[in-house]
Amino acid sequence: MQPESTRALCHVAVASCFCLAVVYAGVFDGVSIQVGYEHYAEAPVAGLPVFLAMPFNSLVNVAYVLLGVYWLRRKAVPLGHPVHARRARYLKDVFAAMALVYGPVQWLRVATQTHRAAVLDQWLTLPIFAWPAAWCLSLDRGWRPGLFLAIEGLSLGSYGLAWLHPCGFEAALAAHIAAAVGRALHAHGRHGGASSGRHLALGVLSCAGFVVLKLCDHQLARWRLFQRLTGHFWSKVCDVLQFHCAFLFLTGLNTGRRLPPDGKAR
């Protein structure tokens, strides 16, 4: 494994352990959050072990792990100086490591239906959406580790909105989505082409499906098509697709640009 990949995995692991420790220390126990099988349209199957009680909403989380492994193994080789190639690999592998972590965390929430697992699931969603925005900024402003740290720190801190209002998480997530799409549009306008435009459009469409299908989980269950494979299940499929489209978009922009040895945009 390349040193950049090892460093990316370590950084995501440390940040994830920090979030895990904070949540299970009870810091966010006062956050309002939905817990319980009644909030899912998929009915639990009697006789199955708890980690498969809702089999489709459980097993779909394997897709995040497979996606993370795929992108960790995939080589995205930018043009130009090797320093830029190493930095691009780090950006990609941080995002892949986030997918590796997110799948098991979501599965934990579905399996246990506990408040703290649900909070951890929500909290880790925010820095995942923040990373594409940070990646896009790196295309314009060059390699700035301090900026990455500030963005991810601000993203993690924004979960405090969930303390202040029952819809605080939704507000923070909406702001993250808007920021990610806005930075992606800006990066595409400056560095993209037809291919990146397709990936961006598919990513935004998948994001819309992720949000709408999840919100309409119970309403869609009135239709036979969504009674076994429910809206929540398909929202996770859309989530994996938007992850993949984000990878294609961002690595495509990286490989299509030439930077000088200092890795800074001109």
N, C-alpha and C positions, 0 to 999 in steps of 0.2 A: 504494500500500500504506500502511496506517495505521502511525503511528509505533510503536504497541505491537506490531504484527506484525513490523516490522523489528527491533525490540529483541529480541523472542522468538527470531527466526531467528538473530540474532547471538549471543545467549547460548547457544543449543543448539550452534551451529557452534563457538564457542570451547571449550565443554566437550567436544565430540566430538573436536576437534583435540588437546586435552590428553590425552584417553584414548588416542587414536591414537599420540601421541608416546611416552607412557609404555609402551604395549604393544610398539611397535616399537623401543624402546630396550632391550628384553629384560628388563624388570623382572619380568614374570610368566612367564618361560621355564620356571621350575621347577614351574608348576602342572600337575597331572595332568588331562588332557582327551582325549576321544576324537577321533581324526582318521583319516580314510580312508573310502573308499566302502563298505567292508564294514560300517560302522555304520549304513548306510541300507538299507532294504528295496528301494528303487527301484534297479534295475541301470543302470549307465552305458550309454549308447548309443554304440557305436563309430561313428566318422566325424563326429560332431557336435563343434563347437568346445568348448573346455574350459568356457566359461561357460554351455553348454547340455548338458553331459555327462549330467546328470540333469534332463531338460527340465521335468518337473512341479515338482520341488522348487526349481528355479531360477526359473521364470516366476511361481510363486506370490508371489514377493517384489515383483513389480510392484504387487500389491494394496496393500501398505503405502504405496507412493509415491502411488498414486491416492487412498487414504484420506487421507493427509496433505494433498494438494492440495485435496481436497473440503472438509476442515474448515478449512483456511486461508481458503478463499473463502467459506465459509458464515458468515453473520452471526448471532451470538447476542446479542440485545439485551436486557439485563436491565432491569427496571423500576427507576426511581429516578434518582439523580444520575448525570450523565455520567462522573464520576470512577469510579464503580463499573463502568460499562459498559466503560471503557478497561481497567480492571484485569481484568475478566472476559475481555476479548478477549486480553489477554496470557496468562492461564492457559490458555485454549483453544489459542492459537497455539504456545505452548511444547510442548504435547502433540502438536499436529499436526506440528511440526518434528521431534520425536522419531520419529514414524512415517516421515517423509521420510528420515531418516538410517538408521533401522533396516533398511529394506528392502535398500538397497545393501550394508550390512554383512553381512547374512545371505547375500546372493547371493555376496559375496566369499568367505565361508566355504565355501559349497557348491562354488564354482568352483575354489578353490585347494587346499582341504583341507590348509591349513597350520596349525600350532599357534597362531601369533600371530593369524591371522584368527579362529580359533575362540575364543580368549581374548577378543578384542574383542567378538565377538558375545555371549558370556556376560556380559561386564562391563556392556555397555550395556543389557542386559535389566533390570538392577536399578534404575537410576534411572527407567526407564519405569514400573515398578510402584510406585515411590515417589511419583511425581508425583500420581496420584489421591489418595493419602493426604494429601499437602500441600494439594491443592486442597480436599479435604473439611475440613481444619483451617481453611482460610481462610473457609469458610462460617460456622464457629462463632466464630473469633477475630479475624476481619477481616484487613486487608491487612498482612502482616508479612514483608517481603522477607528479613529475617534468618532467620526460621524456615524459609522455603523453601530458602535456601542451606544451612542446617544439616542439613535433612532430606536434601537431595540429596548433600551432602558425606558424611554418615553412610552413605548408601546406597552411594556409590562406594567408601568405605573398607571396607564390609562384604565386598567381594570378597577382602579379605585372608584371609578364612576358607578360601578355596581353596588358599592357601599351606599352611595348617595341617593340612588333612585332604583326602583325595581326594573326599569328599562335601561339602566346605565350601561350594561354590557352591550345591548343592542345598539345603543348610540355610539359606543366606542367601536364596535365592529363596522357599523355603517361608515364611520369616519376613516377607518383603515381601508375598507374596500374602495372608497372614493379616492383616497390618497394613492393607493396602488394603481388604480385604473388611470388616474390623472398623470402619474409619473410615467406609466407605460405608454400612454398616448404621446407624451412629450418626447420620450426616448425614440418611439417609432417615427415621429415626425423628423427627428434629427438624424437618425442612424438607420432606419428601417427601410424595407422594400416590400414587394408583393408577398413574399413568404412570411415575413414577420407580421404583416397586416392580417393575413389569414389566421395565424396562430393567436394574435391578439383578439380578433373577432370571436374565434371559437372559445377562447378563455373567458371573455366577458359573457358570452352566451351560457357557458357552463356555470359561471358564477351566479347568473340569474336563475338558472335551474336549481342550483344548490340552495338558494334562499327561498324561492317560491315553493318548491316541492316540500321542503322541510316545514314551512309555515302552513301548508295546506294538507299536511299528512292525514288528518282525520277526515277532512272534507273529501279528499280524493278516494278514501276507502269506501265510499258509497258506490264507486265504480268497480266492477269485477276485475278490471285490469290491475287495480291497485290494492286488491284485498290480500294477496299473498306477498307479492313484491310491492311494498307500500311506498308512499311518497317519501318517507324518511330514508328508506333503502335507496331509492333512486337519487335522492339529494346527495347521498354519500358517493354514489357513482359519479354524479356531476362534480363533486368536490375533487375526486381523484382525477377526473378529466381536466379540471381547471389547473390543478397542480401540474399535470403533464404539459398542458398548453403553455403554462408559465415557464417551465423548463425549456421548451422548444423556442419560445419567443426570446427569452433572455440569453440562452446559449447561442441562438442564431445571431443576435446582435453582437455578442462577443466575438464570434468567429469571423464576422464580416468586417471588423474594424481593425485598422492598423494603428498601434500606439507607439510612441517613441520609448526608449529603454526605461525612462522613469515612470512609465505607466500612466502619465497624466494626459487628460484630454486637452486638445488645442482648440 
